[in-house]
């Protein structure tokens, strides 16, 4: 399978600012060619790549005041190996985190999913989130976590993923958030899904059901959006004026059967 992705950001930077970008396709066993360019008022800026957990590739840029443009493109041939299982991760991804406050919804999880384990639990959590949360672009804020999503009943992909992660952790299933490029996604954008550990492997749980899981490309993986944000800024600050994302596969999109367990490859 060949997958091609593009990402473009237009930023207005008010002064000296460090940009932390998580846009690049993660390291993997597939064949990858990619390019990242950052300019300020048309002048190229130096970019430093820093390796992160789970193959993530963080790019650090020191920007000055002006109009900053970020362009990333990649082509990936083949699929990655299954994600490795680290015993430390299995503990870390059971703990509550900033946006996946599993300790605040233990009662809800027990009431809705008590007695379920294994694949039926993963399927039930995904369907519960889909049926109780409406996908509404722009409906949530950057500080909203899973408990706020339960109360509001609406959100975007990161809210669906945070709530999925929190409910699974509340049921003692290690779960994490993964930022991805998602061919077939509509509306097209950066995307976030949950990964849950079951029987020695990590499986995708995407309660939005908006893109086939077999087409997804890993970008970054962590506890929640605090670890996986595509853009973080430190210093004078930057305003994101516009962005667009493209992710496609050569040929037909993979067929999706939501009853099956699928690993991110």
Order of alpha helices (4+ residues) and beta strands (2+ residues): beta-beta-beta-beta-beta-beta-beta-alpha-alpha-alpha-beta-alpha-beta-alpha-beta-beta-beta-beta-alpha-beta-beta
